[in-house]
Amino acid sequence: MPARTGGQYLEGLKSTSRELWLGSERVHDVVAHPSLQAAAHSMARVFDRQFDCAEDCLMADPETAEPINVSHLIPRSREDLWRRHRGLERIAEISVGLMGRTPDYKNVTFAGFAGRWREWAGPGERNARGANNLVAFQKRLRRSDLALTHTIVHPTVDKRRGDVPYPGADVPLHKVGETADSIIVSGARILATAAPFADELAVYPGFPLTAKADGLEPYALSFTVPMDSPGLIFLCRDSYSVHGDAFDHPLSTNFDEQDAFVIFDQVEVPKQNVFIDGDIGVYNTVMGLTWWPNIMQQTTIRALTKLEFAYGLASRMSRAIGDTSDLTMDLMGELLTYVEMTRSGLLLSIEHARDYGDGVFFPDERPLAPLRATLTQWIPRAFEILILIGSHNLIATPSRAMLDDQRLRGLLERYMGGADDLDAESRAAIFRLAWDFCGSALAGRHALYERFYLGSTARNRKTLYWATEGTFSKTPGPVRERGDELVEAMLLLGRASHVGHG
Ligand SMILES: Cc1cc2nc3c(=O)[nH]c(=O)nc-3n(C[C@H](O)[C@H](O)[C@H](O)COP(=O)(O)OP(=O)(O)OC[C@H]3O[C@@H](n4cnc5c(N)ncnc54)[C@H](O)[C@@H]3O)c2cc1C
């Protein structure tokens, strides 16, 4: 089945039964559950959107010519990246970037992996079988229009032992056995966002394993499994989905995509779905090559959409209460700097896109790396700016029921309107939307997500520093070389003047 409609996606979800726990119960039907159904339908709208905006979102499958989502495109030119950009924008708009794990995220990831399958095959193509499986999986992913999520990070038990497993560790996901057709895995990984709404779960490396330690092969794994695989257990965090009127909580009633801790209890993974099975060298290198510049296009478009929405809210709030104060103008100017720097980085990354091998084009990583390290702070700061501009107005907001009460309505129009005769309902709608975006329980989770989902500010800054200094590759980057050149010239100048005066 090529590109699916929302209805077909929901039918697919209903036909599976994953082991998913939420609060005090095991959920049997995610589409019908009161805390999950709204997000399931929001995800369905993502599928429908590809038909509503077919020109931007759909393309012909390179082999069958059937319509598939453009996020499956393996980019081979700058024009392909622009094309993908438009499709990704249309998807991000549905939730103004609040849903981080819409299927395009993993589609872009796996299109990149399949385009650069050689990176997965490893030196001398010793992991050719894994790379072939990966290419076959990407074909299935795009032709079945699956919703895929991932879990890549090992649970935190004792930070003194580092981020990665040590030989014999029981908690991190590892291989415990093998049959003729499958491998058996046990252990845990933190968080699979959108676990209730995905069809399959991808496992691939978060951080490299320590290459020197013996006995780490069982942890060097990459594969996919259906969400309803026996032994696969998802423990959802508390729900931030609100069941009230959408007017009162426009975002929390729609976009709680959930995050679940994942336990693998003797899960059988068919060998045809295994991409890495014990090859530490491949495990340690695949994520450090082209995954990053590829996925950053999707993730930065989503971030930009969120920042543009934040600016839109700030502007609407300030107009609603006639706020033209210097302080607010300064805060809005600050917000605009984040919007425009993010947009500029994104555009520049496509402008300087290049062939990363085998004719596969990805964006230039240079403008994207500082963005990744800084969006972790800009987006939480955008929330803070909305709170500073909105102040008490964010919560002095009548509910739908109050507005519908005939006796109250007159009083609300008299006492709770805004500048330029803005009526009470319009004013309440703006501030309720803003509070749901920056101050609700859902907003708290979003701030956490943006701070951490591709690593913290600190981790991203260190990665940038290591790449520039050539800490691991022993080859310093151009910024370090240019800096050295400039410093050297001034050192020479200093020495020359010293000689001159002597
Ligand atoms: C809502 C949410 C959803 C997630 N979904 C998924 C998922 O679907 N799949 C998955 O695999 N993982 C998921 N994750 C996990 C995510 O991948 C990890 O949280 C991320 O990799 C960061 O891990 P870490 O805690 O080890 O942070 P690190 O990057 O190691 O950073 C933590 C350390 O950095 C320092 N630090 C933090 N912030 C700053 C700062 N601003 N300045 C200076 N230092 C700082 C602190 O010392 C802190 O201890 C999710 C996380 C969240 C919060």
The ligand as a Gaussian input file, in Angstrom:
#p B3LYP/6-31G(d) Opt

LIG

0 1
 C       10.523000      14.483000      26.039000
 C       11.659000      13.596000      25.629000
 C       11.452000      12.672000      24.619000
 C       12.482000      11.820000      24.241000
 N       12.247000      10.894000      23.270000
 C       13.206000      10.006000      22.972000
 C       12.998000       8.986000      21.991000
 O       11.945000       8.914000      21.370000
 N       13.964000       8.097000      21.774000
 C       15.151000       8.157000      22.443000
 O       16.000000       7.322000      22.198000
 N       15.397000       9.109000      23.346000
 C       14.455000      10.026000      23.626000
 N       14.699000      10.989000      24.559000
 C       15.954000      10.950000      25.291000
 C       16.979000      11.874000      24.719000
 O       17.557000      11.238000      23.609000
 C       17.994000      12.156000      25.820000
 O       17.331000      12.887000      26.821000
 C       19.142000      12.937000      25.260000
 O       19.961000      12.107000      24.496000
 C       19.922000      13.584000      26.366000
 O       20.447000      12.604000      27.205000
 P       21.233000      12.934000      28.553000
 O       20.279000      13.139000      29.660000
 O       22.231000      11.893000      28.680000
 O       21.775000      14.376000      28.314000
 P       23.230000      14.873000      27.967000
 O       23.250000      15.317000      26.563000
 O       24.273000      13.948000      28.449000
 O       23.274000      16.113000      28.867000
 C       23.046000      16.042000      30.268000
 C       24.064000      16.884000      30.985000
 O       24.385000      18.067000      30.247000
 C       24.535000      19.154000      31.124000
 N       23.651000      20.228000      30.620000
 C       22.354000      20.118000      30.302000
 N       21.898000      21.273000      29.803000
 C       22.932000      22.138000      29.815000
 C       23.104000      23.496000      29.443000
 N       22.091000      24.215000      28.952000
 N       24.327000      24.072000      29.581000
 C       25.355000      23.376000      30.090000
 N       25.254000      22.081000      30.469000
 C       24.072000      21.471000      30.334000
 C       24.194000      18.663000      32.513000
 O       25.410000      18.477000      33.196000
 C       23.509000      17.358000      32.297000
 O       23.793000      16.399000      33.270000
 C       13.726000      11.891000      24.903000
 C       13.941000      12.840000      25.902000
 C       12.921000      13.685000      26.266000
 C       13.183000      14.674000      27.360000

